[in-house]
Amino acid sequence: MLSGSCDWVSRLGVQWGFHPLGSLGRSAQTVSMLPDTVHKLPREERFAYARLLAYMARIDNELTVDEMAMFEQRLGTALLSPGQRESIRAALKNPPSLEECLEDLSGEAGRLALRDAVMMAAADGTVDEDERDALEDISEHLGLREEAVEELLNWTVKGYKWMKEGYELLDTLEE
Protein backbone atom coordinates (compact mmCIF):
# COMPACT_ATOMS: atom_id res chain seq x y z
CA MET A 1 0.00 0.00 0.00
CA LEU A 2 2.95 2.35 0.34
CA SER A 3 3.02 2.83 -3.39
CA GLY A 4 0.08 5.18 -2.96
CA SER A 5 2.01 7.51 -0.64
CA CYS A 6 3.59 9.54 -3.42
CA ASP A 7 0.21 9.70 -5.08
CA TRP A 8 -1.11 11.63 -2.10
CA VAL A 9 1.44 14.36 -2.53
CA SER A 10 0.12 15.00 -6.03
CA ARG A 11 -3.52 14.63 -5.07
CA LEU A 12 -3.22 17.03 -2.18
CA GLY A 13 -0.90 19.64 -3.61
CA VAL A 14 -0.01 19.45 -7.26
CA GLN A 15 -3.28 18.35 -8.83
CA TRP A 16 -5.44 20.99 -7.16
CA GLY A 17 -2.73 23.50 -6.42
CA PHE A 18 -3.35 23.88 -2.69
CA HIS A 19 -2.29 22.61 0.68
CA PRO A 20 -5.47 21.42 2.31
CA LEU A 21 -5.51 23.57 5.41
CA GLY A 22 -2.55 25.92 5.21
CA SER A 23 -3.56 27.80 2.10
CA LEU A 24 -7.04 28.27 3.45
CA GLY A 25 -5.77 30.15 6.48
CA ARG A 26 -8.65 28.73 8.48
CA SER A 27 -7.22 25.55 9.97
CA ALA A 28 -9.23 25.11 13.15
CA GLN A 29 -12.59 26.01 11.68
CA THR A 30 -12.34 23.72 8.69
CA VAL A 31 -13.12 20.53 10.55
CA SER A 32 -16.01 21.85 12.61
CA MET A 33 -18.57 20.56 10.12
CA LEU A 34 -17.61 16.92 10.61
CA PRO A 35 -20.29 14.37 11.42
CA ASP A 36 -19.19 13.89 14.98
CA THR A 37 -19.93 11.78 18.01
CA VAL A 38 -16.55 12.06 19.76
CA HIS A 39 -18.08 13.97 22.67
CA LYS A 40 -20.59 11.13 23.25
CA LEU A 41 -17.93 8.47 23.76
CA PRO A 42 -17.02 7.29 27.27
CA ARG A 43 -14.21 9.36 28.79
CA GLU A 44 -11.64 6.54 28.51
CA GLU A 45 -12.34 6.20 24.78
CA ARG A 46 -12.11 9.98 24.27
CA PHE A 47 -8.72 9.88 26.02
CA ALA A 48 -7.52 7.00 23.80
CA TYR A 49 -8.76 8.92 20.74
CA ALA A 50 -6.79 12.01 21.79
CA ARG A 51 -3.62 9.98 22.54
CA LEU A 52 -3.69 8.58 19.03
CA LEU A 53 -4.01 12.07 17.56
CA ALA A 54 -1.04 13.21 19.67
CA TYR A 55 0.94 10.28 18.29
CA MET A 56 -0.03 11.15 14.71
CA ALA A 57 0.82 14.82 15.20
CA ARG A 58 4.41 13.89 16.08
CA ILE A 59 4.93 10.85 13.85
CA ASP A 60 7.29 12.74 11.54
CA ASN A 61 9.02 14.49 14.49
CA GLU A 62 7.58 17.77 13.28
CA LEU A 63 4.47 19.62 14.39
CA THR A 64 3.19 22.10 11.82
CA VAL A 65 0.86 24.99 12.59
CA ASP A 66 -1.87 23.27 10.57
CA GLU A 67 -1.47 20.01 12.48
CA MET A 68 -1.45 21.82 15.82
CA ALA A 69 -4.58 23.80 14.95
CA MET A 70 -6.41 20.63 13.96
CA PHE A 71 -5.11 18.79 17.02
CA GLU A 72 -6.33 21.53 19.37
CA GLN A 73 -9.73 21.69 17.67
CA ARG A 74 -10.20 17.92 17.91
CA LEU A 75 -8.94 17.92 21.51
CA GLY A 76 -11.64 20.48 22.31
CA THR A 77 -14.26 18.22 20.76
CA ALA A 78 -13.15 15.32 22.96
CA LEU A 79 -14.23 17.21 26.11
CA LEU A 80 -11.43 15.84 28.28
CA SER A 81 -10.84 16.77 31.90
CA PRO A 82 -8.10 19.34 32.57
CA GLY A 83 -5.80 16.58 33.83
CA GLN A 84 -6.37 14.48 30.73
CA ARG A 85 -5.76 17.48 28.48
CA GLU A 86 -2.46 18.13 30.27
CA SER A 87 -1.49 14.48 29.82
CA ILE A 88 -2.34 14.61 26.11
CA ARG A 89 -0.33 17.80 25.60
CA ALA A 90 2.60 16.13 27.36
CA ALA A 91 2.25 13.29 24.84
CA LEU A 92 3.04 15.82 22.11
CA LYS A 93 6.49 16.26 23.66
CA ASN A 94 7.02 12.58 24.42
CA PRO A 95 4.60 10.56 22.29
CA PRO A 96 3.58 7.07 23.40
CA SER A 97 4.16 4.18 21.02
CA LEU A 98 1.46 3.37 18.50
CA GLU A 99 0.84 0.09 20.33
CA GLU A 100 0.14 1.98 23.56
CA CYS A 101 -2.24 4.31 21.74
CA LEU A 102 -4.16 1.41 20.24
CA GLU A 103 -4.59 -0.53 23.52
CA ASP A 104 -7.88 1.12 24.49
CA LEU A 105 -9.08 2.01 21.01
CA SER A 106 -11.76 0.06 19.17
CA GLY A 107 -15.16 0.43 17.59
CA GLU A 108 -16.56 3.89 17.03
CA ALA A 109 -13.74 5.65 18.90
CA GLY A 110 -11.21 3.87 16.71
CA ARG A 111 -12.97 4.75 13.48
CA LEU A 112 -13.28 8.40 14.54
CA ALA A 113 -9.62 8.45 15.55
CA LEU A 114 -8.58 6.95 12.22
CA ARG A 115 -10.68 9.50 10.32
CA ASP A 116 -9.13 12.38 12.23
CA ALA A 117 -5.64 10.86 12.00
CA VAL A 118 -6.06 10.80 8.22
CA MET A 119 -7.04 14.48 8.24
CA MET A 120 -4.09 15.36 10.46
CA ALA A 121 -1.71 13.43 8.22
CA ALA A 122 -3.03 15.34 5.19
CA ALA A 123 -3.15 18.74 6.90
CA ASP A 124 0.30 19.80 5.72
CA GLY A 125 -0.35 18.77 2.12
CA THR A 126 1.50 15.46 2.16
CA VAL A 127 1.02 12.01 3.59
CA ASP A 128 4.48 10.54 4.00
CA GLU A 129 5.37 6.87 4.29
CA ASP A 130 5.57 6.88 8.10
CA GLU A 131 2.13 8.45 8.33
CA ARG A 132 0.68 6.06 5.75
CA ASP A 133 2.19 3.05 7.55
CA ALA A 134 0.70 4.19 10.86
CA LEU A 135 -2.72 4.77 9.27
CA GLU A 136 -2.64 1.26 7.79
CA ASP A 137 -1.58 -0.19 11.17
CA ILE A 138 -4.46 1.60 12.90
CA SER A 139 -6.92 0.34 10.31
CA GLU A 140 -5.62 -3.21 10.65
CA HIS A 141 -5.83 -3.03 14.47
CA LEU A 142 -9.46 -1.96 14.16
CA GLY A 143 -10.23 -4.80 11.76
CA LEU A 144 -11.37 -2.47 8.99
CA ARG A 145 -11.50 -3.38 5.32
CA GLU A 146 -8.26 -3.20 3.39
CA GLU A 147 -9.24 -0.08 1.44
CA ALA A 148 -10.41 1.91 4.51
CA VAL A 149 -7.40 4.26 4.60
CA GLU A 150 -7.57 4.90 0.86
CA GLU A 151 -11.29 5.71 1.13
CA LEU A 152 -10.70 8.08 4.03
CA LEU A 153 -7.88 9.81 2.15
CA ASN A 154 -10.14 10.25 -0.89
CA TRP A 155 -12.89 11.64 1.33
CA THR A 156 -10.42 14.02 2.98
CA VAL A 157 -9.14 15.35 -0.33
CA LYS A 158 -12.72 15.90 -1.56
CA GLY A 159 -13.55 17.72 1.66
CA TYR A 160 -10.53 20.00 1.48
CA LYS A 161 -11.25 20.75 -2.16
CA TRP A 162 -14.88 21.55 -1.31
CA MET A 163 -13.78 23.92 1.47
CA LYS A 164 -11.30 25.65 -0.85
CA GLU A 165 -14.03 26.14 -3.45
CA GLY A 166 -16.27 27.63 -0.76
CA TYR A 167 -13.63 30.16 0.25
CA GLU A 168 -13.02 31.03 -3.40
CA LEU A 169 -16.76 31.51 -3.87
CA LEU A 170 -16.89 33.90 -0.92
CA ASP A 171 -14.14 35.95 -2.53
CA THR A 172 -16.26 36.38 -5.69
CA LEU A 173 -19.47 37.55 -3.99
CA GLU A 174 -18.56 41.23 -3.79
CA GLU A 175 -19.95 43.58 -6.43
Secondary structure as the mmCIF struct_conf table of DSSP 4:
data_model
#
loop_
_struct_conf.conf_type_id
_struct_conf.id
_struct_conf.beg_label_comp_id
_struct_conf.beg_label_asym_id
_struct_conf.beg_label_seq_id
_struct_conf.end_label_comp_id
_struct_conf.end_label_asym_id
_struct_conf.end_label_seq_id
HELX_RH_3T_P HELX_RH_3T_P1 LEU A 2 GLY A 4
HELX_RH_AL_P HELX_RH_AL_P1 SER A 5 VAL A 9
HELX_RH_PI_P HELX_RH_PI_P1 SER A 10 VAL A 14
TURN_TY1_P TURN_TY1_P1 GLN A 15 GLY A 17
BEND BEND1 PHE A 18 PHE A 18
TURN_TY1_P TURN_TY1_P2 PRO A 20 LEU A 21
HELX_RH_3T_P HELX_RH_3T_P2 GLY A 22 LEU A 24
TURN_TY1_P TURN_TY1_P3 GLY A 25 GLY A 25
TURN_TY1_P TURN_TY1_P4 SER A 27 SER A 27
HELX_RH_3T_P HELX_RH_3T_P3 ALA A 28 VAL A 31
TURN_TY1_P TURN_TY1_P5 SER A 32 MET A 33
BEND BEND2 LEU A 34 LEU A 34
HELX_RH_3T_P HELX_RH_3T_P4 VAL A 38 LYS A 40
BEND BEND3 LEU A 41 LEU A 41
HELX_RH_AL_P HELX_RH_AL_P2 ARG A 43 ALA A 57
TURN_TY1_P TURN_TY1_P6 ARG A 58 ASP A 60
BEND BEND4 ASN A 61 ASN A 61
HELX_RH_AL_P HELX_RH_AL_P3 VAL A 65 THR A 77
TURN_TY1_P TURN_TY1_P7 ALA A 78 LEU A 79
HELX_RH_AL_P HELX_RH_AL_P4 PRO A 82 LYS A 93
BEND BEND5 ASN A 94 ASN A 94
HELX_LH_PP_P HELX_LH_PP_P1 PRO A 95 SER A 97
HELX_RH_AL_P HELX_RH_AL_P5 LEU A 98 LEU A 102
TURN_TY1_P TURN_TY1_P8 GLU A 103 ASP A 104
HELX_RH_AL_P HELX_RH_AL_P6 GLY A 107 ALA A 122
TURN_TY1_P TURN_TY1_P9 ALA A 123 ASP A 124
BEND BEND6 GLY A 125 GLY A 125
HELX_RH_AL_P HELX_RH_AL_P7 GLU A 129 LEU A 142
TURN_TY1_P TURN_TY1_P10 GLY A 143 GLY A 143
TURN_TY1_P TURN_TY1_P11 GLU A 146 GLU A 147
HELX_RH_AL_P HELX_RH_AL_P8 ALA A 148 THR A 172
#
